[in-house]
Amino acid sequence: MSVQPLFPASVLDQLGQAIRGRYGSVAVAEALGLPGEAAMSRGDLSGADRLTRGGSETETLIRLFLLGLPAPSAAAEAVLRPLPLSQAVAAGLVEEAAGSVRATLDLRPYSETGGPDWWVVSDLGAEVRPGPLHPEHVLGIGSAGLTLAEATVRDPVRRALDVGTGCGVQALHLSEHSGSVTATDLSGRALRMAATTAALNGKRWGLRQGSLLEPVGQEQFDLIVSNPPFIVGPGFAPGAGGFRYRDSGLPGDSVCAELVRGLPARLAEGGTGQLLANWIIGASQSWEERVSEWFPPAGCQAWVWQREVAEPGEYVALWLRDAGEQPGTPGWQQRYDQWLDWFAAAGVAGIGMGLISLRRTGGHASQVVCQDVPQAHEHPIGPAIEDWFGRQAWLRDRSVPELLEARLTAAAGMVRSTHSVLTADGWQQAVAQLRQAGGLRWELEVDDAVAALVAACTGEAALGVVLSVLAASVSAGVDEVITALLPVVRDLIDRGFLVPVELAGPAATGSDR
């Protein structure tokens, strides 16, 4: 059974005509100005209100659909043309009372850098309609969704899947580089929102209702993305303390573990899966050990980033505020105590938050690399993730003799910095670091030997020759240097400080040196 949009096709067609040209990303940015955009980004809707009282068409649309403010009926009728206000009211897009009109939904212009304008339909947030959210609330464009979108590998694919699509923002991105897009959600309301988003943007997606991967059966996809209901807790179910967009009803981090376990089988050979996830950090088990257990013993390669760590009280307060709860109210205190009591009983010392990227690799033993990645990085970061998978496949297939025959080049734009301390004998170098200009922007402490190795990798000589020259320069045995530095070389390749010449493009190779 096909999923129908919230509004009839005639209403959507006329609404599209009304907003195109006067309510796109550029028009909204110009109407808000830098102060208004800053106010919106920090959730200061009063600041945005003050800056959008000029009465222009774009300002009226901002006030209606972004700020949730009432507009005079005459002004609303003007900006919705050719959609008659009476039809907009009848369809449930807006409500009219006492000569003023208010929107019932968030209608938000959105675009990739340099891309076309899109419009995303969702429920109005707690900052617009104060108070606890409805259990079936459909979240709009949030920071988590933007994180996933900019981390997604964007190579062209034949089939893509968005698990837990919500308002459909990930599906919009997938549409730009996928032959077909399938999107699932357990919430029928979310699917209707996604169908509305698709219709407004002229997209066609296969929308299916059900939990996680269940709606796609045994089908396989080239790319799967998911912003699942990943909140770690007692297993609040929607309508029983939970919210559909973020609470799975499963205890702990079970929903993320279940999704990760199911992903490899739903990926075509060489396919990529990417999802946001939260995980438990226990007192007796590292987060790396816990998350690594989610992956099968063979058939996939995974890169897990831990971006943040929250202690239990901090985590609970974050998500109670997210749902519109107010500190000090009975509802807040009841949920706060119930949540923290569960954490204490389950031995939860902290909660890790991050991103999981995995690739199906056939019969190879699974490789799971877990890393703390708290630093600011380049945006979008999807290309760097794709490059990492390429380097890992290259390393996996190289024996020691083959690695010594390889030609490596240092990444472009690298910076070496040194820090010295003042001693009785004057300034003495204490720490030297290599820092990347782009990508993950890793910083790595190095000694003189490693710094010299990186500088010597110009892509012209084999690694074995470079190590032999380095050994001679420090009067050490070649075998001794190789034994000491090969693990370092592998780590430098893993992190992108060194790149095999066959994988490096002109910008990455530093070919202007």
Salt bridges, closest charged atoms under 4 A:
ASP44 OD2 - ARG42 NH2 3.14
ASP49 OD1 - ARG53 NE 3.09
ASP49 OD1 - ARG63 NH1 2.69
GLU57 OE1 - ARG22 NE 3.39
ASP106 OD2 - ARG108 NH2 2.65
GLU112 OE2 - HIS173 ND1 3.24
ASP123 OD1 - ARG189 NH2 2.41
GLU136 OE2 - ARG244 NH2 2.93
GLU150 OE2 - HIS377 NE2 3.98
GLU150 OE1 - HIS379 ND1 3.17
GLU176 OE2 - LYS203 NZ 2.97
GLU219 OE1 - ARG159 NH2 2.70
GLU219 OE2 - ARG208 NH1 2.55
ASP247 OD2 - ARG246 NE 3.18
ASP253 OD2 - ARG290 NE 2.69
GLU269 OE1 - ARG360 NE 3.93
ASP322 OD2 - ARG246 NH1 3.17
GLU386 OE1 - ARG359 NH2 2.61
ASP397 OD1 - ARG396 NE 3.39
ASP448 OD1 - ARG416 NH2 3.07
ASP491 OD1 - ARG495 NE 3.22
GLU502 OE2 - ARG398 NH2 3.40
